């Protein structure tokens, strides 16, 4: 399921208090999706890394009152209100820790502790095929969850990256090489590989505008040598873009690059400039681009400024590209 579908599913299941398990490879953003949904629903999020727990941690510490042993639950378990109790990396936890989660997931209780009525249990973990540290989940526990498989989606990530204002150079590169958003091969046992999470780190490195040689070394350690080398080549073209202001000022005569990588980068830069005063120029220039790039530019420009569709040039462009838009 795409991230947007995962979000919609969680927004349906959380009010039902239905436990959910999200499966996916490392670095795709499983925990971020859960956090976003909790924020959208206006409920609290308690993130518990199950892999760091001991079997007795959920039950708490014993104390004796009037000759009777009582268990004091840990402070990280909620006691009131509404929210999501997120058990991340649950299937990476040792079997005894998973067993301690049985009662919490099945009966919403652990020993003397009871999960408040307004709370829902969500868990996440890597798949066994990813060769991450995992333990087979007992069928009794697995049967209590609704299971959702997380799939990486380029458009969803680009929308999120734009909202987070990740460096435009990284966003343009992912448009140019979408297969490198997530390129994880568990058989290679690589320390660094391209993933939505590692590209977020890479965007921070690029934004620092450090020495090129140092930047390349850091990117190799973030997204892997192959992806870093491709990004470095793309970056050189990105820095030689036509001046976006010149394109806006002279959309009918400005140069149209031939290199696809340069076109992706230029479309990214122009879309960010979308506004009332620039909309007509952007659509005029888009009409001179190869159809796929024209659609890309106008679509992204509309995302940034809805008024683009009201510009005089838009109706002419839409008519000329009706076969592509259908």
N, C-alpha and C positions, 0 to 999 in steps of 0.2 A: 504494500500500500504506500502511496505517496504521502509525504509529510502532512499535506492538507487533509487527506483522507484519515490519517491517524488522529489529527486534531479533532475532526468532526466526530470520529468514533468515540474518542475520550469524552467529548462534551455530551455525548449521548449516554455513555455508560457510567460516568461519575455520579450524576444525579440518582442513578439506580443503585448506587453503592456496589456495583459489580466489579470484583477484582479483575485486573487486566495485566497481561504479560506482553511486553513489546520486545520482539526479537529483531536483531540486526547486527551487521558487522561493526567493528570498532570505528569510532570517529564520525558516525553519520549524523549525530545530533539527537539521539533518543532522549537523553535527559533534558535537553533544551526544549524539545517539543512538550514534554510533561510540564516543565516550568512555565512555558507560554500559555498552556491551557489553564493551569491553575490561576495565572494572572488574569486571563480573559474571564474566567468564571468568578473572580474576586474572592477566591478561597486561599487559605494558608497552604504552604507546601513544606513538608518535613522530609528532607532528603537523608536517607539512612543507607550507608554503604554496607551491604550485608557481608561483603567479603572481609571487612575489618572487624566483624563481631566474633565473640566467643559464644558458645552455646548458652552460657548462663546470662549473657548480657541482656537479652530481651526479658528474661524472668525477673531480673533485678537482684538486690542484696537482701539476705534474710535478717530479721531482727526478732527479738523475743519480747513479747508483752504478756505479762501475767502467766508465764510458763508456756505460752503458745507461740510458735514460729509464724511470722508474717513476712511477706515478700514486698520490698519497696521497689516499685518499677523504676526504670531509668528515666532521667529527665527529658530525653529526646522523644519519648512517646507522648502524644498529645493527650490532654485531659479535658478539653472543652472546645466549643466552636465547631467550625466546618473546615475541611481541608482534604489534602491528598497526602497519604503516607507512602512515600516513594522508596521502595526497596530496590536500589540500583545494584547491578551485578549480582543478583540473587543466585543465579545458577553457577557463579564462580565461588560461592561460599561453600565451605566443607559440608558434607552431608549432615553432620550433627547440627550445624547452624540452620540449614534448610529445614531440618526436623523441628527446630524451635519455632520456625515460622508457620508450621502447620496450623497450630491452634489459632494464631493471629489471623491467618487468611481464611481458614475454614469456619471458625466460630467467633472471630473478632475478639478473642480473648487470649491472654497468656497468663497462666497462674491466676493471681488475684486482680490483674489488670484487665480492663474492658475498653476497647476502642470506642470513643464517643460516636453516637449515631450519625453525626454529620460528616464523618470521615470515610474515605475510600482508599483501599489498598491498590497501588499500582506497582508493578515490578518490571524490570528490564534486564536484559542480558545478551551476551553474544551467542551466536549459533555454534554448535559443535563443529560444523564444517569450517569455521573461521580459524580453527586451531588456537583459539585463545584458551585461557585457563577456565575450564568449565567442568562441572560435575553433572551427571545425568539427573534430571529432576524426577523425583518419585512420582509415579502416576497419580497417586492420591492428591498430591499437591497440584500437579499440572492440570488435573481435571476440574479444579476449582476456578481456574482463570479463563477469561476470553483471550485467545492468543492472536496477536497482530504482528504481521511481518513488515518490517520497515524497509522501504525501497528508496534509494537516492534518486532525487528528481532535480534536474538542472534548473528548470524555471523556478521551482519553489525556492531553491537555494539562492538564486540570483535576486529574487524578490526580497528575501530575508537579508541578503548582503547589502542591498541598496538601502533598506530600512536602517541597517546598522552602520551605514555609510562606510563600508569597507572600501579600501583603496580602489579607484576606478580602473587602474591598470590590471589588478587581479580579476576584477569582474569581466573586463574585456577579454582577458586571456581565457577564462572559463567559457565564454561565449564562443571563442575561436576553437578551443579544444575541450568540448564538453565531456569527452570520455576521461579526461584527467581530473574531473571533480572528485571521483572516487575510483581509484585503481589499486585495489588490494588483492594480492594473490597470497593466500595463506601458505602455499607450498614454498615460496621464496624466503620466508622468514626474514623479511626486511625490517630494519629498525625504524626507518622513515618511509612513508608512502603517502600519496595524495589522498586526502579525505576532506570532507567539508570542514572538519575541525582543524586539520593542519593548514588548509588554505586561509582560514581565519587568522591563524598565527602568522602565516606568510604575509598577509595583508598588513599586519602591524609592523613587520620587518621592513617591507617596501616603503611604508609611510615614513620611516625614520630617515630615508634618503641618505643612507650611509655609503661608504666606499663600495664601488661595484664588485670588486673582488671579494670583499668581506660579505657583501649581500649575497653573492652567489654561494659562498661557503655556508652561510646560515640557512639559505633556502634548501641546499642539499640535505642539511640535517633536519629540515622541517617536512618537505614534501618528497624527498628522495632525489638522487642525482639526475635521473632521466627527466623528470618533470621540471626540476630546477633549470636544467640546460635549455629545455624548450621555452621556459618562461623568460630566460635571459635573452634568447634570440628575439622573442616577441617584444620584449621590453625595449630593445634597441630600435625596432620599427615604431613602437608606440611614441618614443621620444622624438621621432622625426615626422610626426603628424603635421598635416597642413594646419595652419592657425585656425582654430574653430571660430574665432571672431571674424576672420577674413571670410570664412564660408558664410557666416550669418550676414555679413555686409554685402556680399556679392554671390548669392546662392545660384544665380543663373550662369555664372562664368567661372566660379571657383573650380579648381582642379579636382577631378574624381580619381582617387588612387586605384591602381589595378590589383595590388596585393590584397587578398582576402583578409590577412591579419591586420593590415592597416585600416581596411574598411570597418572591421569589427571595432577596432579601437576608436576610430573617428565617430562612428555611430554612438558609442558609449559616451564620448565627450559632448557631442551635440545634444543628445537626449537630456543630459543634465542641465542644459541651458534653456530648456523649454519654458516659455512664458508668454504673456500677451504680446510683447513686442517682438519676440523671436519666432513665434509659431508659424507665421506665413513663410518666413525664410527657410525654416527647417523642412516644411512640407515641399517647398519648391525644390530644395536640394535633393530631398528624398526621391522626387520624381525623376531625377537624373541618374540615380543609382540602379544597379542591377536589382530586379524586383525583390529578391529575398532580403537584400540589405535595405531597400526602401521600406519594406514592411517592418523590418526590425527597428529601424530608426523611428518611424511614426508610432509604432506600438509603444516603444519605450518613452517617447516624448509625451504621449497621451497619459502614461502612468504618472509622469512628473507634473503634467499640467493638462487637466481635462479640456481647457479652452482651446487646445490644438484642433479639436474636431470642429470648432466654430470658425476657424480661419478661412478666408476666401479660397485659398489654394487647396484645402482639404477635400472639398467635394469633387474637384477636378481629378485630384490624385486618386480618390476612392473609386471613381468611375473608371479611370484608366487601369486600375489594378483589381477590378472586381473579380476576375477569374482567380487571382491569387488569394484573395481574401475569403472566398467561399470555402 
